Amino acid sequence: VDPAVAITGGLALVVLCLVVAGSLSRPWGYPAGWVVQGLILLSGLVVHAMFLIGGLFVLLWVVGLRVGRRGEELHAERWAEVEDPRTAPPGAAG
């Protein structure tokens, strides 16, 4: 692969990852995250090692989504137990 193509494509993916990471609080953030994961996997057509690296990133993305969802459920359960919403549950940090 031409180094200019590799550097340009790699930097574009890095910038895209950072933009999408910052936009996960928006409604389109998670679908955009899946698109970025697909683009990283597709970069394996140019550099074959990216199939492995992209696969690892997809795995991390899926695990992060599952763990994050479970954490949100636990947080909601803990706050649901609070009688006075102005007071935090014992041991809650925010």
Secondary structure, DSSP 8 states (H G I E B T S, - for coil): --HHHHHHHHHHHHHHHHHHHHTTTSTTHHHHHHHHHHHHHHGGGTSTHHHHHHHHHHHHHHHHHHHHHHHHHHHHHHHHT-SSTTS--TT---
